[in-house]
Amino acid sequence: MEFTLTWGKLTGNPGTSGWAQVYDFKPEGGDKLSKRGHLFAVLATQKAGGEVDSLVTGREIIARLHEEYFGNLEGGAFNVLKSAVSKVSEEFKYTLGNVEIAAVASLGEVVYTAVGEGGQIAILRNGTLANILVGNPEGVIAASGYPKIGDVLLVGTKSFFEIFPSTVIKANLEGGDPKDVIESFAPSVHVKENAGGVGVIVLKFGGEETEQVGEIGLSLFSKIKSKIKLPHISFPERKIYIKRDEEDMGDNTSVQGRKVMVSAGAILLILLVVSIGFGIRQNRIKMQRSQYEPKLVTAQHNLDEAEALLTLNPQRARELFNESLTIVRSLKETKIKDARIDELIKKLESSRGSVLGEYNEGVSDFLDLSLQSSGFNGDELSSSGEKVYVLDKNGKRVISVLIGTKRTALVAGPSQISQALGLASYEDRAFVLEDGGIYEVGEKSTKVIDKDWSGEVLPYAYAGNFYVLDKSAGTIWRYSGPPAGGGTSFGDRQKWLGPGVSPSFSGAVSLTIDGAVWVLGREATVQKFSLGSQQKFSISGAFPELSSTDAIYTNEELKFVYILDKSQGRITVLEKDGNYKAQYFSDKLKEAKDIAVSEKNKKIIFLSGSKLYSIEIRHL
């Protein structure tokens, strides 16, 4: 059975990553066609060269392959093809290094294939994509087989199969015409850096599955006739006459016949109009698909590559994911109806957390503080270990909450607090910033630090010591904790920042300490200090930039730093070197006053009025 072959070709732009060329040749007739058939080949090398040099070298390789395969017609096509690929690969290896060659010869009902190191040949049959040959360093390998009508062969270089995952390849190959398939691959190849070594031929086998019975009979008769001399037999011509009986065909029959003819004509006209309309519609759909399908393929490829790169290069993975997301959103806005777009949107949404670290998690009620103290309206949180303290400035009350058990206790009320300006805590000790200084509250109120600053300050207790960030002075004061058995008051203040360290704290809104001191500014600035010196710190990673920030939290037990951005309704999670990790979104976060985190219990706690809410941590 003779096949009708259609094919498409694609190569990348020659560059530092190498170059590739594709080739096909079909003899016009004679022994070359009957013994060697139609040859297709893809070749590539990683050796860089100019476009002209690559073209010349490629032609030399092609000429040698052509000579080896078609030059000697002795021997079977299978062995000659394998030998030709092997000889040419070895011949140019010493000047170009590894030369990839993948070749296919279509001869009658049989296809012969051979690949050297790096080349690869795959087949799509009945919706299933499978590899036929994958090159390896051990030498040229070959195979032969009988293709079926509708089979599609993919003959490509190693770079091609590295760029496109099998899911993308399969989706494109199902597109039909090889030239349309090539157009689907082309955008990704041409925008891809280091794609010089990409080369591919898409080869489709067409034709009729079976012959008609009459044709088989005629063919058989012709063969018999050629072998056996049959006597010539003449039959007299029999003339057939049609007589019209005028008496049986009256006027009524004639009128009715004309009506039938008119009706049949009308039906045929309607069918013709419908057929034309259907053809126009199909043509319009095809044209529309040709415009958006390359974008869809690129978006799918970017998503697949993002998932593959996630552990190796998270930042690049996020960039690819965002590119895919942008493409799909633009396609969705055009109102295109394609199930593949909807399916890709679902995949992007399901992968958003793992790739981008973006979680639109539901917020859960954690605790209603008004049940502990009627009318309680929280303004600020302070956390130490697994205990959270909540300050109600107007109500002059402090409540403690154990995160693991939600056990609450009223720590202090108006009888102990005269003016609540801020809150700090360390282990089981709670401290309130008042106009006259720092007071420890609990069973009673005890002044532990006299006010020796002017203007607004941020208090924080850590490792038994007390720290005060003085905005107007642009410094951090450290008050050493009392010695064991030496009372509750702290020592005299000392300047914690080293000589010459004078940052601006005028926009500071939040302070947290984990050994290093972290200072958050209103305009999304994060300053990090260690041992009295400012550390180089910047936020990196592919994610929407912070523009407005309200609270920062970490401690020595936490792996990450958490930043509240009320305006965007999100909490951004950073590694302590500044690398982006995740984001949590919720409209409820737009009402948040402050945050605390327990990675042990996998909860982000935030305060809003009389309630504490929690978000389940997913990035750990």
Long-range contacts (C-beta under 8 A, 24 or more apart in sequence): 1-109, 1-207, 2-108, 2-207, 3-106, 3-109, 3-147, 3-149, 3-205, 3-206, 3-207, 4-205, 4-206, 4-207, 5-38, 5-106, 5-203, 5-204, 5-205, 5-206, 6-177, 6-178, 6-179, 6-203, 6-204, 6-206, 7-40, 7-178, 7-201, 7-202, 7-203, 7-204, 8-177, 8-178, 8-179, 8-180, 8-181, 8-182, 8-201, 8-202, 9-182, 9-200, 9-201, 9-202, 10-182, 10-185, 10-186, 10-189, 10-198, 10-199, 10-200, 11-198, 11-199, 11-200, 12-159, 12-189, 12-190, 12-192, 12-195, 12-196, 12-197, 12-198, 12-199, 13-190, 13-195, 13-196, 14-49, 14-50, 14-51, 14-54, 14-196, 15-48, 15-194, 15-195, 15-196, 16-48, 16-194, 16-196, 17-46, 17-48, 17-159, 17-193, 17-194, 17-195, 17-196, 17-197, 18-44, 18-45, 18-46, 18-47, 18-48, 18-159, 18-196, 18-197, 19-44, 19-45, 19-48, 19-49, 19-51, 19-54, 19-58, 19-196, 19-197, 20-44, 20-100, 20-157, 20-159, 20-196, 20-197, 20-198, 20-199, 21-54, 21-55, 21-58, 21-59, 21-61, 21-62, 21-199, 22-199, 22-200, 22-201, 23-62, 23-65, 23-66, 24-201, 25-66, 25-70, 27-70, 31-73, 32-70, 32-73, 35-73, 35-77, 35-107, 36-69, 36-70, 36-73, 36-77, 36-80, 36-105, 36-107, 37-77, 37-105, 37-106, 37-107, 37-108, 37-112, 38-105, 38-106, 38-107, 39-66, 39-69, 39-70, 39-103, 39-104, 39-105, 40-103, 40-104, 40-105, 40-106, 40-155, 40-201, 40-203, 41-65, 41-101, 41-102, 41-103, 41-104, 41-155, 42-100, 42-101, 42-102, 42-103, 42-119, 42-155, 42-156, 42-157, 42-199, 42-200, 42-201, 43-99, 43-100, 43-101, 43-102, 43-199, 44-99, 44-100, 44-118, 44-157, 44-158, 44-159, 44-197, 44-198, 44-199, 45-92, 45-96, 45-97, 45-98, 45-99, 45-100, 45-197, 46-97, 46-98, 46-197, 47-96, 47-97, 48-196, 57-96, 60-92, 61-88, 61-92, 61-99, 61-101, 64-88, 64-91, 64-92, 65-101, 65-103, 69-103, 69-105, 77-105, 77-107, 77-110, 77-112, 78-112, 78-142, 78-144, 81-105, 81-112, 81-113, 81-114, 81-142, 82-114, 82-140, 82-142, 84-114, 85-114, 85-115, 85-116, 85-140, 85-142, 86-116, 86-139, 86-140, 89-116, 89-117, 89-140, 100-135, 100-157, 100-158, 100-197, 102-133, 102-135, 102-155, 102-156, 102-157, 103-155, 104-153, 104-155, 104-201, 104-203, 106-147, 106-203, 109-146, 109-147, 110-144, 110-145, 110-146, 111-144, 111-145, 111-146, 111-147, 111-153, 112-142, 112-143, 112-144, 113-142, 113-143, 113-144, 113-155, 114-140, 114-141, 114-142, 114-143, 115-140, 115-141, 115-142, 116-140, 118-157, 118-158, 119-155, 119-156, 119-157, 119-158, 120-156, 120-157, 120-158, 120-160, 120-161, 121-153, 121-154, 121-155, 121-156, 122-153, 122-154, 122-156, 122-161, 122-169, 123-151, 123-152, 123-153, 123-154, 124-151, 124-152, 124-154, 124-170, 124-173, 124-174, 125-150, 125-151, 125-152, 126-150, 127-174, 129-166, 129-169, 129-170, 129-173, 147-205, 148-205, 149-205, 149-206, 149-207, 149-208, 149-209, 150-204, 150-205, 150-206, 151-204, 151-205, 152-178, 152-181, 152-202, 152-203, 152-204, 152-205, 153-201, 153-202, 153-203, 153-204, 153-205, 154-200, 154-201, 154-202, 154-203, 155-200, 155-201, 155-203, 156-198, 156-199, 156-200, 156-201, 157-197, 157-198, 157-199, 157-200, 158-197, 159-195, 159-196, 159-197, 159-198, 159-199, 160-189, 160-198, 160-199, 160-200, 163-188, 163-189, 163-192, 163-195, 163-198, 163-301, 164-188, 164-301, 165-301, 165-304, 165-305, 165-308, 167-300, 167-304, 168-297, 168-300, 168-301, 168-304, 171-297, 171-300, 171-340, 172-297, 173-202, 175-293, 177-204, 178-202, 178-203, 178-204, 180-290, 183-290, 183-293, 183-294, 184-293, 184-294, 184-297, 185-297, 186-294, 187-294, 187-295, 187-297, 187-298, 188-297, 188-298, 188-301, 191-298, 288-336, 289-338, 292-331, 292-334, 292-336, 292-338, 295-327, 295-330, 295-331, 296-327, 296-328, 296-331, 296-338, 296-340, 296-341, 296-344, 298-324, 298-327, 299-323, 299-324, 299-327, 299-328, 299-331, 299-344, 300-324, 300-344, 302-327, 303-344, 303-347, 303-348, 303-351, 306-351, 306-355, 307-351, 307-354, 307-355, 310-354, 310-355, 314-541, 315-540, 315-541, 315-542, 317-355, 318-355, 318-356, 318-357, 318-541, 318-542, 318-543, 319-542, 321-348, 321-351, 321-352, 321-355, 321-356, 322-356, 322-542, 324-348, 353-582, 353-618, 356-543, 356-583, 357-543, 357-573, 357-580, 357-581, 357-582, 357-583, 357-619, 358-582, 358-583, 358-585, 359-582, 359-583, 359-584, 359-585, 359-618, 359-619, 360-585, 360-586, 361-584, 361-585, 361-586, 361-615, 361-616, 361-618, 362-586, 363-586, 363-588, 363-589, 363-613, 363-614, 363-615, 364-613, 364-614, 364-615, 364-616, 365-611, 365-613, 365-614, 366-406, 366-603, 366-605, 366-611, 366-612, 366-613, 366-614, 367-401, 367-406, 367-408, 367-611, 367-612, 368-610, 368-611, 369-399, 369-408, 369-610, 369-611, 369-612, 370-610, 370-611, 372-399, 372-408, 372-409, 372-410, 373-397, 373-399, 373-410, 373-413, 375-610, 376-610, 377-609, 377-610, 378-593, 378-594, 378-607, 378-608, 378-609, 378-610, 378-612, 379-593, 379-594, 379-607, 380-422, 380-423, 380-593, 380-594, 380-607, 381-423, 381-593, 381-594, 381-595, 381-596, 381-605, 381-607, 382-423, 382-424, 382-425, 382-430, 382-596, 383-425, 383-553, 383-555, 383-596, 383-597, 384-425, 384-426, 384-427, 384-461, 384-555, 385-427, 385-557, 386-598, 386-600, 386-601, 387-425, 387-427, 387-428, 388-596, 388-605, 388-612, 389-423, 389-425, 389-430, 390-607, 390-612, 391-420, 391-422, 391-423, 391-432, 392-420, 393-420, 393-421, 396-420, 398-423, 398-430, 398-432, 398-441, 400-430, 401-612, 403-596, 403-598, 403-601, 403-603, 403-605, 404-598, 404-600, 404-601, 411-441, 411-442, 412-441, 412-442, 412-445, 416-441, 416-444, 416-445, 417-441, 417-445, 422-457, 422-458, 422-459, 423-459, 424-459, 424-460, 424-461, 424-466, 425-461, 426-461, 426-462, 426-463, 426-464, 429-461, 431-459, 431-461, 431-466, 433-457, 433-459, 438-466, 438-468, 438-490, 440-488, 446-488, 446-489, 447-489, 448-488, 448-489, 448-490, 449-479, 449-489, 449-490, 452-477, 452-493, 453-477, 458-508, 458-510, 458-511, 459-511, 460-511, 460-512, 460-513, 462-513, 465-490, 466-490, 467-496, 467-511, 467-513, 467-517, 468-493, 469-505, 469-508, 469-511, 469-519, 470-505, 471-505, 471-506, 471-508, 472-506, 474-502, 474-503, 474-504, 474-505, 474-506, 475-502, 475-505, 476-517, 476-529, 496-532, 497-529, 497-532, 497-533, 498-531, 498-532, 498-533, 501-529, 501-532, 501-533, 501-534, 503-527, 503-529, 503-534, 509-549, 509-550, 509-551, 510-549, 510-550, 510-551, 510-552, 510-553, 511-552, 512-552, 512-553, 512-554, 512-555, 513-555, 514-554, 514-555, 514-556, 514-558, 514-576, 515-556, 518-552, 518-554, 518-561, 519-552, 520-549, 520-551, 520-552, 520-563, 521-549, 522-548, 522-549, 522-550, 523-547, 523-548, 523-549, 524-548, 524-549, 524-565, 526-552, 526-561, 526-563, 526-578, 537-578, 538-578, 539-574, 539-578, 539-580, 540-578, 540-579, 540-580, 541-579, 541-580, 541-581, 542-580, 543-572, 543-580, 543-583, 544-568, 544-583, 546-572, 550-592, 551-592, 551-594, 551-595, 553-595, 553-596, 553-597, 554-597, 557-599, 557-600, 558-597, 558-599, 559-599, 559-620, 560-599, 560-619, 562-595, 562-597, 562-604, 564-589, 564-592, 564-594, 564-595, 564-606, 565-589, 566-590, 566-591, 566-592, 571-595, 571-604, 571-606, 571-615, 573-619, 581-619, 582-618, 582-619, 584-615, 586-615, 588-613
